[in-house]
Amino acid sequence: MRRSTALGSLVVSLLGLAAVGCYKQSDYEPPALVEESLVVGTVGGATSIPADGVSRLTIVAQLDRRADLDKRTVVFSTSAGTLVGGAAATVSGEREVAADSTGRATIELVSAQQVGPAVVLARVKEVPGLSRSLAIGFTAADANDVIRFVTNPTSAPADGATKTVFTVEVSSALPLGTQVTFSTSGGQFAPESSANATRMIDGSFRATVQLVSASTIGGGIVRATANQVTRETAISFVRALPDRILVSTGGKVTAQAGLADPVTVTVGFERDIGSVTVGTGAVFSATDSSGRAIGLFRDSSTVDANGRAASTFLAGTTSYRGPVTIAVSTPGSSVRGTATIEITD
């Protein structure tokens, strides 16, 4: 009987093969007969997958459909990556799969995380010497296919309290329950109050963490790791400006013209969340009832850790008598605080 040699490419659509009804030594020794008795390929014909530790490739072994029922166990093994499916064989790493009624046995190959080759071997358990191999390549993977940031703000106020949300999405090939490890070089995570945090992915294959801002101006790197793949994003902690400025003259409501009657001006810089960044400048000014600048300030300070600043006002040499508005602001903000005193003789 003539045997067909039109096998084509090694793909999932492997058709019935012409062979004898059972495997005998005389059947599988000639090379052509071995090729027709066992063919190994992949679904879709792909021979490479990303080396991301997640991607999968379905391996197909096709037996002669007329092979004896007691000679249909295919044993798979691989030199790299991991085989998923079938049952564990006696040799570690091997997996046994019983072929179906058409002589087809399938198993999945999960990629390694190192770029390089893998050789998948398929052999018929009951027929020594009957085996076929298939070369698979693990190619450089795009880390974004494993884990990527989908929410990553680039800045936050350096107020020591603002919570900024970072969210990552991982490959849907990863199992539910996969954990994402976060770390930061600036600020700290809540509620851990630590530079490290771990979150479990949800049903949308996402994990979210809240970063509490640092209290000083600067930058930080937020990293997220899943399945040994790490992605990172940068954040800048920018000056936290006030929502309110409260100005006080300590109960002093008058000042004499000249330089002998100083007025101590104290200022509170407040935010709805956190504190104004330490070292933020305080701009002091004084104007008369016509809006003209008057007097002078000395010994002015910047915002301290308690959100306070101070300066000393002197009316100086002036013929003006009347109310003076002392105003305090800070660069980059429209917020302004005021207090009023009276210049007298």
C-alpha positions in Angstrom: 0.0 0.0 0.0 1.4 3.5 -0.9 1.7 6.0 1.8 0.8 9.7 1.4 3.7 12.2 1.7 1.5 15.3 1.4 1.8 16.3 5.1 2.4 20.1 4.4 3.4 22.4 7.3 3.3 21.3 10.9 0.0 22.9 12.0 -3.1 22.1 14.0 -5.0 21.0 10.9 -3.0 17.8 10.6 -5.1 15.3 8.7 -5.3 11.5 8.9 -2.1 9.8 8.0 -1.8 6.6 6.0 -0.1 3.9 8.1 -0.6 0.4 9.2 -3.0 -0.5 12.0 -0.4 -0.9 14.7 3.2 0.1 15.5 5.8 -2.6 14.8 9.6 -2.4 14.6 9.3 -2.7 10.8 6.8 0.2 10.8 8.8 3.0 12.4 12.4 2.2 11.5 12.3 3.7 7.9 12.6 7.5 8.2 9.6 8.2 5.9 7.4 5.9 7.9 8.5 7.5 11.3 7.5 11.0 9.9 4.1 9.7 8.9 3.5 7.8 12.1 4.1 10.8 14.4 4.0 14.5 13.3 4.6 17.4 15.7 3.5 21.0 15.1 1.8 24.0 16.7 -1.6 25.6 16.6 -1.4 28.2 13.8 2.1 27.1 12.9 3.9 29.6 15.1 7.4 28.6 16.2 8.2 31.4 18.6 6.7 33.3 21.6 7.8 36.1 23.8 10.1 35.2 26.7 7.8 36.7 29.3 7.0 33.7 31.4 3.3 34.1 30.5 2.8 33.5 26.8 1.6 30.1 25.7 1.9 28.0 22.6 -0.2 24.9 22.0 1.8 21.9 20.8 0.1 19.2 18.7 1.3 15.7 18.2 -0.6 13.8 15.5 -0.5 10.0 15.5 -1.7 7.7 12.7 -5.3 7.5 13.6 -5.3 3.8 13.0 -2.7 3.2 15.7 -3.6 0.5 18.2 -5.6 1.9 21.2 -2.9 0.7 23.6 -0.2 2.7 21.7 -1.7 6.2 21.9 0.1 7.9 24.9 2.3 10.8 23.9 5.0 11.9 26.3 6.1 15.5 26.0 9.2 17.1 27.4 10.9 20.5 26.8 14.4 21.8 27.2 13.1 25.3 28.3 9.9 26.8 29.4 7.1 24.8 31.2 4.6 22.3 29.9 1.0 22.6 31.1 -1.6 19.9 30.7 -1.7 16.1 30.7 -0.4 14.1 33.6 2.9 14.0 35.2 5.1 11.2 33.9 7.7 9.1 35.8 10.5 11.3 34.6 10.5 14.8 36.2 9.3 17.5 33.7 7.7 15.1 31.3 3.9 15.2 30.7 1.8 12.3 29.4 -1.2 13.0 27.1 -3.6 10.4 25.7 -4.3 10.9 22.1 -8.0 11.3 21.1 -9.9 9.1 18.6 -8.3 11.0 15.7 -4.8 10.3 17.1 -4.3 13.9 18.2 -2.6 14.9 21.5 -2.1 18.5 22.6 -0.2 20.3 25.4 0.7 23.9 26.2 4.2 25.3 26.4 4.5 28.3 28.7 7.5 30.5 27.7 10.6 30.9 29.8 11.7 34.4 30.9 15.0 34.1 29.1 15.5 34.7 25.4 16.7 31.5 23.7 15.7 28.3 22.0 13.7 25.4 23.3 13.3 21.9 21.9 10.0 20.2 22.6 10.2 16.4 22.3 7.1 14.2 21.7 7.5 10.4 21.9 5.0 7.5 21.9 5.3 5.9 25.3 4.5 2.4 24.2 6.8 2.4 21.1 10.5 2.9 22.0 12.3 5.0 19.5 9.3 6.6 18.0 9.7 10.4 18.7 9.7 13.7 17.0 11.1 17.1 18.1 10.1 20.7 17.4 12.3 23.8 17.8 10.6 26.8 19.5 12.2 30.2 20.0 11.7 32.5 23.0 12.1 36.0 21.7 12.6 39.3 23.5 9.4 40.3 25.2 7.7 43.7 25.6 7.5 44.3 29.3 4.3 46.3 28.8 2.6 43.0 27.6 3.2 41.6 31.1 2.6 44.7 33.3 2.0 48.4 32.5 0.9 51.5 34.3 -2.5 52.7 33.3 -2.7 55.5 36.0 0.5 57.3 36.7 0.3 60.9 37.6 3.5 62.8 36.9 3.4 65.3 39.8 1.9 65.9 43.3 2.2 68.6 45.9 5.0 68.2 48.4 2.7 68.6 51.3 3.4 65.3 53.1 -0.3 64.2 52.9 -1.7 64.2 49.4 -2.5 60.6 48.2 -1.8 60.0 44.6 -3.3 56.8 42.9 -1.1 54.5 40.8 -2.7 51.6 38.9 -1.1 48.9 36.9 -2.6 46.3 34.6 -1.1 42.8 34.1 -1.4 40.2 31.4 -4.7 38.3 31.5 -2.6 35.2 31.2 -1.5 35.6 34.8 -3.7 33.8 37.3 -6.2 35.7 39.5 -4.5 36.1 42.9 -1.2 37.2 41.3 0.5 39.8 43.5 2.1 43.1 42.4 4.9 44.4 44.4 5.3 48.2 44.5 8.2 50.3 45.7 9.0 54.0 45.7 12.1 56.2 46.1 10.0 59.2 47.2 7.0 59.4 49.5 5.4 56.4 51.1 2.5 54.1 50.5 -0.7 54.1 52.5 -1.8 52.5 54.7 1.6 50.8 55.1 3.5 54.1 55.8 6.4 52.4 54.0 8.3 52.6 50.7 7.0 49.1 49.8 3.6 47.6 49.3 2.0 44.5 47.8 -1.4 44.4 46.2 -3.4 41.5 44.6 -4.8 41.9 41.2 -8.6 42.2 40.9 -11.0 40.7 38.4 -9.9 43.3 35.8 -6.3 42.2 36.2 -5.4 45.5 37.8 -3.8 46.5 41.1 -3.9 50.0 42.7 -1.8 51.7 45.3 -1.9 55.1 47.0 1.3 57.1 47.3 1.5 59.7 50.1 3.5 62.7 49.0 6.9 63.6 50.4 7.0 66.9 52.3 10.0 68.2 50.3 10.4 69.2 46.7 12.0 66.6 44.6 11.4 63.5 42.5 10.7 59.8 43.0 10.4 56.6 41.0 7.5 54.3 41.5 8.1 50.6 40.5 5.7 47.8 40.0 6.7 44.1 39.6 4.7 41.1 38.6 5.9 37.8 37.4 9.5 39.0 37.8 8.8 41.8 35.3 9.2 45.4 36.5 7.9 48.7 35.1 8.6 52.1 36.6 7.3 55.7 36.3 8.5 59.0 37.6 6.7 61.5 39.8 7.7 65.0 40.8 6.8 66.5 44.2 6.2 70.2 43.5 5.8 73.1 45.9 2.6 72.8 47.9 1.0 76.3 48.0 -1.4 77.6 50.5 -5.2 77.6 50.4 -5.4 80.3 53.0 -3.0 82.9 54.4 -3.8 84.3 57.9 -2.0 87.5 58.9 -1.7 88.9 62.4 -0.1 91.9 64.0 -0.4 90.4 67.5 -3.1 92.8 68.5 -1.1 95.9 67.6 -3.3 98.3 65.6 -1.2 101.4 65.4 2.4 102.3 64.5 4.2 105.6 64.7 5.8 107.1 61.7 9.6 106.6 61.7 11.7 103.6 62.6 11.2 103.4 66.3 7.8 101.6 66.5 8.1 98.2 64.8 5.1 96.0 64.1 5.7 92.2 64.3 3.7 90.5 61.5 3.2 86.8 61.9 1.6 84.7 59.1 0.0 81.3 59.0 0.0 79.4 55.7 -2.7 76.7 55.6 -3.8 74.0 53.2 -6.9 71.8 53.1 -4.6 68.8 52.8 -1.2 68.6 54.3 1.2 71.5 54.8 2.7 74.2 52.7 6.1 73.1 51.6 8.8 74.2 54.0 11.0 77.1 52.6 8.1 78.5 50.5 8.7 82.3 50.2 6.5 84.9 51.9 6.0 88.1 50.1 5.2 91.1 52.4 3.8 94.4 51.3 2.2 97.5 52.8 0.0 100.1 51.1 -1.8 103.3 52.2 -5.4 104.1 51.6 -4.5 105.2 48.0 -2.8 101.9 47.2 0.7 103.4 47.3 3.5 101.4 48.8 4.6 102.6 52.3 7.1 101.6 54.9 9.5 98.8 54.9 9.9 95.1 56.1 12.9 93.6 57.7 13.9 90.2 59.1 11.4 88.4 56.9 11.4 84.6 57.0 10.2 81.8 54.8 7.5 79.2 55.7 8.8 76.9 58.5 7.8 73.3 59.4 4.7 74.7 61.3 3.5 76.6 58.3 4.5 80.0 59.8 6.5 83.0 58.6 7.2 86.4 60.1 8.5 89.9 59.3 8.8 93.3 61.0 7.1 96.3 59.6 8.3 99.9 60.1 6.4 102.9 58.8 9.5 104.8 58.1 9.8 108.5 57.3 6.4 109.5 55.9 3.9 112.3 56.2 1.0 109.9 55.7 -1.3 109.3 58.6 -4.1 106.8 58.3 -4.8 103.1 57.7 -2.2 100.8 56.2 -3.0 97.4 54.6 -0.3 94.8 55.2 -0.6 92.0 52.7 1.2 88.6 52.4 1.3 86.3 49.5 3.6 83.6 48.0 5.0 83.2 44.5 2.9 81.1 42.2 -0.4 81.5 44.1 -3.2 84.1 44.0 -4.0 83.5 47.6 -3.5 86.6 49.8 -3.9 87.4 53.4 -4.2 90.9 54.9 -4.2 92.8 58.2 -4.7 96.5 58.9 -2.9 99.0 61.2 -3.0 102.8 61.6 0.0 105.1 61.2 -0.1 107.8 63.8 2.2 110.7 64.9 
